[in-house]
Amino acid sequence: MDEYDYLFNNEFLTDEEAEAMLDSLLDSLTEMIQESESRTSLVAPARLQQFAAAHNILKHLTKGTGVKLTYEMHEPFASVGSITVIGKNPKFRRPDLFVKAARLASNVDIYPRTDGTIQIDFTFHGLTRAVE
């Protein structure tokens, strides 16, 4: 028996139980995020450098390919930033550099959009660090 088995229910939940469980988890997460966001924080220079490096590499790799490259910092939270690549058929001349840029990110999502383009999001957590 695994030490975490107590967390997993062997019975099916009712709709009400499932909703109550999710509401409780979301309330806890909301509280944790609000507490984190209320703290005084400073930019983490090393993480910001990684963010900028990934952006600059992706800008280099997408030059002349017709894709749109944007970035956003401190959204949706102060400690988060993202780089977005959108294009009909994004191609990267140097896949090895693409992989290195992607490895700098906390998360990479690739998905088709309803307008026929493909979107690639590179999310970076830890752009700021709490001082308190």
SULNOR-V674321 format. One record per pair of residues at least 24 apart in sequence whose C-alpha atoms are under 10 Angstrom apart, sorted by the first residue. I is the first residue (numbers start at 1). J is the second residue. If there is no record, write none. Layout:
i->(I I)
j->(J J)
This chain:
i->(33 34 36 36 36 36 36 37 37 37 37 38 38 39 39 39 39 40 40 40 40 40 41 41 41 41 41 41 41 41 42 42 42 42 42 42 42 43 43 43 43 43 43 43 43 44 44 44 44 44 44 45 45 45 46 46 47 47 47 47 47 47 47 47 48 48 48 48 48 48 48 49 50 50 50 50 50 50 51 51 51 51 51 51 51 51 51 51 51 52 53 53 54 54 54 54 54 54 54 54 54 54 55 55 55 55 55 55 56 57 57 57 57 57 57 58 58 58 58 58 58 58 58 59 60 60 60 60 61 61 61 61 61 61 61 61 62 62 62 62 62 62 62 63 63 65 65 65 65 65 66 66 67 67 67 67 68 69 69 70 71 71 71 72 73 73 73 74 74 74 74 74 77 77 77 78 78 78 78 78 79 79 79 79 79 79 79 80 80 80 80 80 80 80 81 81 81 81 81 81 81 81 81 82 82 82 82 82 82 82 82 83 83 83 83 83 83 84 84 84 84 84 84 84 84 85 85 85 85 85 85 86 86 86 86 86 86 86 86 86 87 87 87 87 87 87 87 88 88 88 88 88 88 88 89 89 89 89 90 90 90 90)
j->(77 77 77 78 79 129 130 77 78 79 130 78 130 129 130 131 132 128 129 130 131 132 78 79 127 128 129 130 131 132 78 79 127 128 129 130 131 74 78 79 126 127 128 129 130 79 126 127 128 129 130 127 128 129 126 127 104 105 124 125 126 127 128 129 73 81 124 125 126 127 128 127 101 103 104 105 124 127 81 82 83 101 104 105 122 123 124 125 127 83 101 104 83 97 98 100 101 102 103 104 105 122 82 83 84 85 101 122 101 94 97 98 100 101 102 83 84 85 92 97 98 101 102 85 92 93 94 97 90 91 92 93 94 95 97 98 87 90 91 92 93 94 98 92 93 89 90 91 92 93 90 91 91 117 118 119 119 119 120 121 121 122 123 123 123 124 127 124 125 126 127 128 125 127 128 125 126 127 128 129 124 125 126 127 128 129 130 106 123 124 125 126 127 128 105 106 122 123 124 125 126 127 128 106 107 108 121 122 123 124 125 108 120 121 122 123 124 108 109 110 119 120 121 122 123 110 118 119 120 121 122 110 111 112 113 117 118 119 120 121 112 113 116 117 118 119 120 112 113 115 116 117 118 119 116 117 118 119 117 118 119 120)
